[in-house]
Amino acid sequence: MNSSTEEIDLAALRAGLAALFPAVDPMAAEVLPLAGDASTRRYYRIRNAPGAPLPSVVVMRYPDEVSPDAELPFLNVHRYLTAAGVPVPAVYRSDPKANLLFLEDAGDTMLEDAVRDHGMRGCLPLYEQCVEILVRIQSEGTRALDGKAIPPRLAFDVPKFTEEVGFFFRHAVREYGGIPLSDREERAIGDLLHPFLEALSAFPRVLAHRDYHSRNVMVIGSAKTPGHRNLRVLDFQDARMGNVFYDLASLLRDSYVTLPEDAVEDLRYAWRHAATAELRAAAGDPGAFTWRFDLAALQRNVKAIGTFGNQAHNRGKRIYLRFIPPTVAHLRGTFERNPPMRALAAKLLPILTALAEKAAESPA
């Protein structure tokens, strides 16, 4: 066993491996910590000894304290996504006493990596698959939900959107940026944002992944397979009900990968082409599709910058700072395309520009 695993219960890990692979010595397995995401979860790749049915598994150690009569959100959402035919990693074993989940190893290649290695044009078929999967989440995933599902108890409503805007001001503007913004100035910006947040909240709601972007899609093979099994969707445990534009904007106005505008338009068309009649009805007037998509991108990108500021200032993860400038670039484009956002842009864009300039000058 690797020595850099102080945060995981090695005895419970060995017991889990023994239960999964009874013919293989769990002491011979190698435990390798994996780079985590922006959450407090920790991940480990377990390389099994020769002879095991699987060469490796991934173990998630989660911090959540779940009461005995409650279900872990990851497992709850996983069940409905699986029922909907969404390609999520298989769950092999759950050990709630040790806060461990034993999962399918989806490899190391994120969609972001595939774009870097093969170029956007070479990865356009993968993005088309992601759009098809998103339609499945929104249609089949929504239909799969029942009274035991957690997502219907949560929603992207005005209070949630407003909370995320407040998160941006607190963590990105004040804490990371050190920008002296008065309460009055912040309220003025909030008042300009509020009608847009109300419009987003008023759209019909479907199941939303909530963090559907290039770092949460793993690419196992370049060739499309039945059921999109060449891809795996990760980080879905915070799913909730939201408008049909939210996840699409998250994917196409991604902080980690900047897509060419013609690719964005092609993929928006791909969504409309693949969408069910119910989803097209939820999207509303086709002539307003781009406007509504941009509304979702506005809120989503502001929230993302809040997350990056929080990661850098409060958790010491300065690597996230490099994603502030491209996210600000997304917002600048959104403002330029949409004259109704002009008043908001006049007040918010100078703040965003200052954050981007500071982030660009900061060592990772």
C-alpha positions as CSV (number, residue, x, y, z in Angstrom):
1,M,0.0,0.0,0.0
2,N,1.2,3.5,-0.8
3,S,2.1,5.6,2.2
4,S,0.5,8.8,1.0
5,T,-3.0,7.7,2.0
6,E,-3.4,9.1,5.5
7,E,-7.0,10.3,4.8
8,I,-8.4,6.9,3.9
9,D,-9.3,4.0,6.2
10,L,-6.9,1.4,4.9
11,A,-8.4,-1.4,6.9
12,A,-11.9,-0.6,5.4
13,L,-10.3,-0.3,2.0
14,R,-8.6,-3.7,2.3
15,A,-11.9,-5.2,3.5
16,G,-13.7,-3.8,0.5
17,L,-11.2,-5.2,-1.9
18,A,-11.3,-8.6,-0.2
19,A,-15.1,-8.6,-0.6
20,L,-14.9,-7.6,-4.3
21,F,-12.0,-9.8,-5.2
22,P,-11.9,-12.7,-2.8
23,A,-9.3,-14.6,-4.8
24,V,-6.8,-11.8,-4.7
25,D,-4.6,-10.6,-1.8
26,P,-5.8,-7.0,-0.9
27,M,-2.4,-6.3,0.6
28,A,-0.8,-6.6,-2.8
29,A,-3.0,-3.8,-4.3
30,E,-1.4,-0.4,-4.9
31,V,-3.2,2.7,-3.7
32,L,-2.5,5.9,-5.7
33,P,-4.1,9.2,-4.7
34,L,-5.7,11.0,-7.7
35,A,-6.0,14.7,-8.4
36,G,-9.3,15.8,-7.0
37,D,-11.9,18.3,-8.2
38,A,-13.0,21.5,-6.5
39,S,-14.9,19.5,-3.8
40,T,-13.8,18.0,-0.5
41,R,-14.1,14.5,-1.9
42,R,-10.9,12.4,-2.3
43,Y,-10.2,9.9,-5.0
44,Y,-7.8,6.9,-5.1
45,R,-6.9,4.5,-7.9
46,I,-6.5,1.0,-6.7
47,R,-4.3,-1.1,-8.9
48,N,-5.1,-4.7,-8.2
49,A,-2.7,-7.6,-8.0
50,P,-2.4,-9.8,-11.1
51,G,-5.3,-12.2,-11.4
52,A,-8.0,-9.8,-10.3
53,P,-11.1,-9.6,-12.5
54,L,-10.5,-5.9,-12.8
55,P,-7.1,-4.3,-13.2
56,S,-8.1,-1.3,-11.2
57,V,-11.0,0.4,-9.4
58,V,-11.4,4.0,-8.2
59,V,-12.3,4.6,-4.5
60,M,-14.1,7.8,-3.5
61,R,-13.8,9.0,0.1
62,Y,-16.6,11.4,0.7
63,P,-16.9,13.8,3.7
64,D,-20.7,13.7,3.9
65,E,-22.2,12.5,7.1
66,V,-25.3,10.6,6.1
67,S,-27.7,9.4,8.7
68,P,-28.6,5.6,8.7
69,D,-32.0,6.3,7.2
70,A,-30.8,8.6,4.5
71,E,-29.2,7.9,1.1
72,L,-25.9,9.3,-0.1
73,P,-26.8,11.9,-2.9
74,F,-24.2,10.3,-5.2
75,L,-25.9,6.9,-5.0
76,N,-29.4,8.4,-5.2
77,V,-28.7,10.4,-8.4
78,H,-26.6,7.5,-9.8
79,R,-29.6,5.2,-9.6
80,Y,-31.8,7.5,-11.7
81,L,-29.1,8.3,-14.2
82,T,-28.4,4.6,-14.6
83,A,-32.2,3.9,-15.1
84,A,-32.2,6.7,-17.8
85,G,-29.3,5.1,-19.7
86,V,-26.8,7.8,-18.9
87,P,-23.2,6.5,-19.0
88,V,-22.0,6.9,-15.4
89,P,-19.3,4.8,-13.7
90,A,-20.5,1.5,-12.2
91,V,-20.7,1.3,-8.4
92,Y,-19.2,-1.9,-7.2
93,R,-19.5,-1.5,-3.5
94,S,-20.6,1.1,-0.8
95,D,-19.1,1.2,2.7
96,P,-21.0,4.0,4.5
97,K,-19.3,3.3,7.8
98,A,-15.9,4.3,6.2
99,N,-17.4,6.8,3.8
100,L,-16.0,4.8,0.8
101,L,-17.4,4.1,-2.6
102,F,-15.8,1.6,-4.9
103,L,-16.3,2.7,-8.5
104,E,-15.5,1.8,-12.1
105,D,-12.2,3.3,-13.2
106,A,-13.0,5.6,-16.0
107,G,-9.4,6.4,-16.8
108,D,-7.5,9.7,-16.8
109,T,-8.6,11.4,-20.1
110,M,-11.1,14.1,-19.5
111,L,-12.9,15.7,-22.5
112,E,-10.7,18.7,-21.8
113,D,-7.6,16.5,-22.3
114,A,-9.0,15.1,-25.5
115,V,-9.5,18.6,-26.9
116,R,-5.9,19.5,-26.0
117,D,-4.5,16.4,-27.6
118,H,-6.7,16.2,-30.7
119,G,-8.0,19.7,-31.3
120,M,-11.6,21.0,-31.2
121,R,-12.4,19.8,-34.7
122,G,-11.2,16.3,-33.9
123,C,-13.4,16.3,-30.8
124,L,-16.6,17.7,-32.2
125,P,-18.1,14.1,-32.4
126,L,-17.4,13.7,-28.7
127,Y,-19.2,17.0,-28.0
128,E,-22.1,15.8,-30.1
129,Q,-22.3,12.7,-28.0
130,C,-22.2,14.9,-24.8
131,V,-25.2,16.8,-26.2
132,E,-27.0,13.6,-26.9
133,I,-26.3,12.4,-23.3
134,L,-27.5,15.8,-22.0
135,V,-30.8,15.3,-23.8
136,R,-31.1,11.9,-22.2
137,I,-30.4,13.4,-18.7
138,Q,-33.1,16.0,-19.3
139,S,-35.7,13.7,-20.8
140,E,-35.2,10.1,-19.6
141,G,-33.6,11.3,-16.4
142,T,-36.5,13.5,-15.5
143,R,-39.0,10.8,-16.3
144,A,-37.1,8.3,-14.1
145,L,-37.4,10.5,-11.0
146,D,-39.8,9.3,-8.3
147,G,-40.7,10.1,-4.7
148,K,-37.4,8.9,-3.4
149,A,-35.3,11.1,-5.7
150,I,-33.3,14.0,-4.1
151,P,-33.1,16.3,-7.2
152,P,-36.9,17.2,-7.2
153,R,-36.4,18.6,-3.7
154,L,-33.9,21.1,-5.0
155,A,-34.2,23.7,-7.8
156,F,-32.4,26.5,-9.6
157,D,-34.9,29.1,-8.5
158,V,-34.4,32.8,-7.8
159,P,-33.1,32.3,-4.2
160,K,-30.5,29.7,-5.4
161,F,-29.4,31.9,-8.3
162,T,-29.2,34.9,-6.0
163,E,-27.2,32.9,-3.5
164,E,-24.6,32.0,-6.2
165,V,-24.3,35.7,-7.2
166,G,-23.7,36.5,-3.6
167,F,-21.0,33.8,-3.5
168,F,-19.3,35.5,-6.5
169,F,-19.3,38.9,-4.7
170,R,-18.0,37.5,-1.4
171,H,-15.3,35.1,-2.6
172,A,-14.2,36.5,-6.0
173,V,-14.7,40.2,-5.7
174,R,-14.1,41.0,-2.0
175,E,-11.8,38.1,-0.8
176,Y,-9.8,37.3,-3.9
177,G,-10.0,40.5,-5.8
178,G,-9.8,42.8,-2.9
179,I,-12.1,45.2,-4.8
180,P,-13.6,47.9,-2.6
181,L,-17.2,47.5,-3.6
182,S,-19.7,49.2,-1.3
183,D,-23.0,47.5,-0.3
184,R,-24.8,50.0,-2.3
185,E,-22.8,49.3,-5.4
186,E,-23.3,45.5,-5.0
187,R,-27.0,46.0,-4.6
188,A,-27.2,48.1,-7.7
189,I,-25.5,45.3,-9.7
190,G,-27.8,42.8,-8.0
191,D,-30.8,44.8,-9.0
192,L,-29.7,44.8,-12.6
193,L,-29.1,41.0,-12.5
194,H,-32.4,40.2,-10.8
195,P,-34.7,40.4,-13.8
196,F,-32.4,38.0,-15.7
197,L,-32.4,35.5,-12.7
198,E,-36.2,35.8,-12.5
199,A,-36.5,35.0,-16.2
200,L,-34.2,31.9,-15.8
201,S,-36.2,30.7,-12.9
202,A,-39.5,31.0,-14.7
203,F,-38.6,28.5,-17.4
204,P,-39.9,24.9,-17.1
205,R,-37.6,22.7,-15.2
206,V,-36.0,19.3,-16.0
207,L,-33.3,17.3,-14.3
208,A,-30.0,19.3,-14.4
209,H,-26.6,17.7,-13.8
210,R,-25.4,21.1,-12.4
211,D,-21.8,20.8,-13.4
212,Y,-21.8,19.5,-16.9
213,H,-18.5,20.5,-18.5
214,S,-15.3,19.1,-20.0
215,R,-13.7,18.1,-16.7
216,N,-16.7,15.9,-15.8
217,V,-16.8,13.8,-18.9
218,M,-14.2,11.1,-19.2
219,V,-13.2,9.7,-22.6
220,I,-12.5,6.0,-22.6
221,G,-12.3,5.6,-26.4
222,S,-12.6,7.8,-29.4
223,A,-15.1,5.6,-31.2
224,K,-18.7,6.0,-30.4
225,T,-20.2,2.9,-28.8
226,P,-23.8,1.9,-28.1
227,G,-25.1,3.8,-25.1
228,H,-22.2,6.2,-25.3
229,R,-20.1,3.7,-23.2
230,N,-16.9,5.3,-24.6
231,L,-17.8,8.2,-22.2
232,R,-18.5,8.5,-18.5
233,V,-20.3,11.3,-16.8
234,L,-18.9,12.3,-13.4
235,D,-19.7,14.6,-10.5
236,F,-23.5,14.5,-10.7
237,Q,-24.3,14.2,-7.0
238,D,-25.5,17.8,-6.8
239,A,-28.1,17.4,-9.5
240,R,-31.3,19.4,-9.1
241,M,-34.1,20.7,-11.2
242,G,-33.3,23.5,-13.6
243,N,-34.0,25.0,-17.0
244,V,-33.0,23.2,-20.2
245,F,-30.3,25.8,-21.0
246,Y,-28.3,25.5,-17.8
247,D,-26.2,22.4,-18.5
248,L,-26.0,23.2,-22.2
249,A,-24.5,26.6,-21.3
250,S,-22.1,24.9,-18.8
251,L,-20.8,22.6,-21.6
252,L,-20.6,25.1,-24.4
253,R,-19.4,28.2,-22.4
254,D,-17.0,26.1,-20.4
255,S,-14.3,27.8,-18.3
256,Y,-11.8,25.0,-19.2
257,V,-12.4,24.8,-23.0
258,T,-13.3,27.7,-25.2
259,L,-15.2,26.5,-28.3
260,P,-15.3,28.4,-31.6
261,E,-18.5,30.2,-32.1
262,D,-19.5,28.1,-35.1
263,A,-19.0,25.0,-33.0
264,V,-21.2,26.4,-30.3
265,E,-23.9,27.2,-32.8
266,D,-23.6,23.7,-34.4
267,L,-23.9,22.1,-30.9
268,R,-26.9,24.2,-30.0
269,Y,-28.5,23.0,-33.2
270,A,-27.6,19.5,-32.3
271,W,-29.4,19.8,-29.0
272,R,-32.6,21.2,-30.7
273,H,-32.4,18.4,-33.2
274,A,-32.0,15.6,-30.6
275,A,-34.4,17.1,-28.0
276,T,-37.8,15.6,-27.4
277,A,-41.0,17.5,-28.1
278,E,-41.2,18.1,-24.3
279,L,-37.7,19.6,-24.1
280,R,-38.3,21.8,-27.2
281,A,-41.5,23.1,-25.5
282,A,-39.5,23.8,-22.3
283,A,-37.0,25.8,-24.4
284,G,-39.9,27.9,-25.7
285,D,-39.8,30.2,-28.8
286,P,-37.0,29.0,-31.1
287,G,-36.3,32.6,-31.9
288,A,-35.4,33.3,-28.3
289,F,-33.2,30.3,-27.9
290,T,-29.8,32.1,-28.2
291,W,-31.0,34.8,-25.8
292,R,-32.1,32.3,-23.2
293,F,-28.9,30.3,-23.6
294,D,-27.0,33.5,-23.0
295,L,-29.0,34.2,-19.9
296,A,-28.0,30.8,-18.5
297,A,-24.4,31.3,-19.5
298,L,-24.3,34.7,-17.8
299,Q,-25.4,33.3,-14.4
300,R,-23.3,30.1,-14.8
301,N,-20.1,32.0,-15.7
302,V,-20.5,34.5,-12.8
303,K,-21.0,31.6,-10.4
304,A,-17.9,29.8,-11.8
305,I,-15.7,32.9,-11.2
306,G,-17.0,32.9,-7.6
307,T,-15.9,29.2,-7.3
308,F,-12.4,30.0,-8.7
309,G,-12.0,32.9,-6.3
310,N,-13.0,30.8,-3.4
311,Q,-10.7,27.9,-4.4
312,A,-7.7,30.3,-4.6
313,H,-8.4,32.5,-1.6
314,N,-9.8,30.1,0.9
315,R,-8.4,26.7,-0.1
316,G,-5.0,27.7,-1.6
317,K,-5.8,26.1,-5.0
318,R,-4.4,28.9,-7.1
319,I,-4.4,26.7,-10.2
320,Y,-8.0,27.7,-10.7
321,L,-7.0,31.4,-11.2
322,R,-6.0,30.7,-14.8
323,F,-9.6,29.9,-15.6
324,I,-10.9,33.3,-14.6
325,P,-9.7,35.2,-17.8
326,P,-11.4,32.8,-20.3
327,T,-14.6,32.9,-18.2
328,V,-14.5,36.7,-18.2
329,A,-14.0,36.5,-22.0
330,H,-17.2,34.4,-22.2
331,L,-19.1,37.0,-20.2
332,R,-17.7,39.9,-22.4
333,G,-19.0,38.1,-25.5
334,T,-22.4,37.6,-23.8
335,F,-22.7,41.2,-23.0
336,E,-21.6,42.3,-26.5
337,R,-24.3,40.0,-28.1
338,N,-27.1,41.2,-25.9
339,P,-28.0,45.0,-25.8
340,P,-30.5,44.4,-22.9
341,M,-27.5,43.6,-20.8
342,R,-25.8,46.9,-21.5
343,A,-26.6,48.5,-18.2
344,L,-25.4,45.5,-16.3
345,A,-22.2,45.3,-18.4
346,A,-21.4,48.9,-17.6
347,K,-21.2,48.1,-13.9
348,L,-20.1,44.5,-13.8
349,L,-17.5,44.4,-16.7
350,P,-15.0,46.7,-15.0
351,I,-15.0,44.4,-12.0
352,L,-14.7,41.3,-14.1
353,T,-11.8,42.9,-16.1
354,A,-10.0,43.7,-12.9
355,L,-10.4,40.1,-11.7
356,A,-9.1,38.7,-15.0
357,E,-6.1,41.0,-15.0
358,K,-5.2,40.1,-11.4
359,A,-5.6,36.3,-12.2
360,A,-3.5,36.6,-15.4
361,E,-0.7,38.2,-13.4
362,S,-0.9,35.6,-10.5
363,P,1.5,32.7,-10.4
364,A,-0.4,29.4,-10.3
